[in-house]
Amino acid sequence: MALVGYRRPVFLVVCALANLASNLALNLTLALAPDHWRVGLLPMLELAVVVAEWAVLRLVVAGPNPPPLRSRISVRLAIATVLANVLSFTIGVILF
């Protein structure tokens, strides 16, 4: 996130914590799911992770009264969240 312009220390800490929590929840859910469900669950869980992280980060950026979903701030943060998660997923696949 720092690479795309979000450099406030509080934001980066919340970003790291949100990423850690969401990835742990996703991996635990996949580990407990039956093998034949994992392929179908993965895209849905990844989407849920992106939406949850974006919602949390949006509150950090904009405060308790975030701007409308189509505002420049919300869209920019959504794109950054998607890109960060694509990068995270790709690195995970390469390391696995």
C-alpha positions as CSV (number, residue, x, y, z in Angstrom):
1,M,0.0,0.0,0.0
2,A,2.9,2.3,0.7
3,L,3.9,1.9,-3.0
4,V,0.6,3.4,-4.2
5,G,0.8,6.4,-1.9
6,Y,-0.7,5.3,1.4
7,R,2.1,6.1,3.8
8,R,0.5,7.1,7.1
9,P,1.9,4.8,9.8
10,V,-1.5,4.1,11.4
11,F,-2.9,3.2,8.0
12,L,-0.1,0.8,7.3
13,V,-0.4,-0.9,10.7
14,V,-4.1,-1.3,10.2
15,C,-3.5,-2.6,6.7
16,A,-1.0,-5.2,7.9
17,L,-3.4,-6.3,10.7
18,A,-6.4,-6.5,8.4
19,N,-4.3,-8.5,5.9
20,L,-3.0,-10.9,8.6
21,A,-6.5,-11.4,10.1
22,S,-8.2,-12.0,6.7
23,N,-5.5,-14.3,5.4
24,L,-5.6,-16.4,8.6
25,A,-9.4,-16.6,8.4
26,L,-9.3,-17.6,4.7
27,N,-6.6,-20.2,5.2
28,L,-8.3,-21.7,8.3
29,T,-11.6,-21.9,6.4
30,L,-9.9,-23.6,3.5
31,A,-8.0,-26.0,5.8
32,L,-11.2,-27.1,7.5
33,A,-13.3,-27.3,4.3
34,P,-13.6,-30.7,2.5
35,D,-11.2,-31.1,-0.3
36,H,-13.8,-31.0,-3.1
37,W,-15.1,-27.6,-1.8
38,R,-11.8,-25.7,-1.8
39,V,-11.7,-24.8,-5.5
40,G,-15.2,-23.3,-5.3
41,L,-14.6,-21.6,-2.0
42,L,-11.4,-19.9,-2.9
43,P,-12.7,-17.3,-5.2
44,M,-15.6,-16.5,-2.9
45,L,-13.3,-16.2,0.1
46,E,-10.8,-14.1,-1.8
47,L,-13.6,-11.7,-2.8
48,A,-14.8,-11.6,0.8
49,V,-11.3,-10.8,2.0
50,V,-10.9,-7.9,-0.5
51,V,-14.3,-6.4,0.5
52,A,-13.6,-6.8,4.2
53,E,-10.1,-5.2,3.9
54,W,-11.4,-2.4,1.7
55,A,-14.2,-1.6,4.2
56,V,-11.8,-1.5,7.1
57,L,-9.2,0.6,5.3
58,R,-11.9,2.9,4.0
59,L,-12.8,3.7,7.6
60,V,-9.2,4.4,8.4
61,V,-8.7,6.7,5.4
62,A,-12.0,8.6,5.7
63,G,-13.1,8.2,9.3
64,P,-16.5,7.2,10.6
65,N,-18.3,9.0,7.8
66,P,-16.7,7.5,4.7
67,P,-17.3,9.1,1.3
68,P,-19.8,7.5,-1.2
69,L,-18.7,4.2,-2.8
70,R,-18.2,5.9,-6.2
71,S,-16.0,8.7,-4.8
72,R,-12.4,9.0,-6.0
73,I,-11.1,8.0,-2.5
74,S,-13.2,4.9,-2.3
75,V,-12.4,3.7,-5.9
76,R,-8.7,4.4,-5.5
77,L,-8.6,2.5,-2.3
78,A,-10.6,-0.4,-3.8
79,I,-8.2,-0.7,-6.7
80,A,-5.2,-0.6,-4.3
81,T,-6.8,-3.3,-2.2
82,V,-7.5,-5.5,-5.2
83,L,-3.9,-5.1,-6.4
84,A,-2.4,-5.8,-3.0
85,N,-4.5,-9.0,-2.7
86,V,-3.6,-10.1,-6.2
87,L,0.1,-9.6,-5.4
88,S,-0.3,-11.5,-2.1
89,F,-2.2,-14.4,-3.7
90,T,0.4,-14.6,-6.5
91,I,3.3,-14.7,-4.1
92,G,1.5,-17.3,-2.1
93,V,1.0,-19.5,-5.2
94,I,4.7,-19.1,-6.1
95,L,5.9,-20.0,-2.6
96,F,3.5,-23.0,-2.3
